[in-house]
């Protein structure tokens, strides 16, 4: 089955700096890679996703890159703000509707 | 519109008792998923329903865990003879269908505490 590793487990940055979270996956059949943000006590919410037919996707301050050959993908947050503080989860799956395998999460803390 | 809802929001039970957790997916969503999230950890897949197909139960940790879904609506996750290690937040998600363009929407979760 699929195995997703996520690093780092915690990340502390100053407001305005960039944050990068990296994930690797094992199953070459995976072709859908979403990122979820989970604030304390809240449900996970999708913030961006990428499919294997593209290498990069950007949405305002958030971008995701995918390297299918190396089986890794990354989340980039620029100009971080305190409200970006949360736990971020990467996931991988054969497509958006099937079972997702999640990484262990990264706790991002943005210091004002 | 209404999102995924789950009940109860919190459940405290004694070791050895059975519990039932309920999930109401978004109307029209044919795919439904259950995940478990232990404190400070990631989401662990439990079971997945897609329409009238046989569910994918590959993530259920033991035979004490089972789930049912009535058609394309409500699902219940049952844990029999609960153990302390079952304490976690149980999250339900739904998606329009199991295809390449459908985001999974999560419910608020049920926090289960087994004493």
Interface residues (C-beta under 8 A of the other chain):
Chain A: X1 X6 X31 X32 X34 X36 X42 X43 X44 X45 X46 X49 X51 X89 X91 X95 X96 X97 X98 X99 X100 X101 X102 X103 X104 X105
Chain B: X31 X33 X35 X41 X42 X43 X44 X45 X48 X50 X56 X58 X59 X91 X95 X96 X97 X98 X99 X100 X101 X102 X103 X104 X105 X106 X107 X108 X109
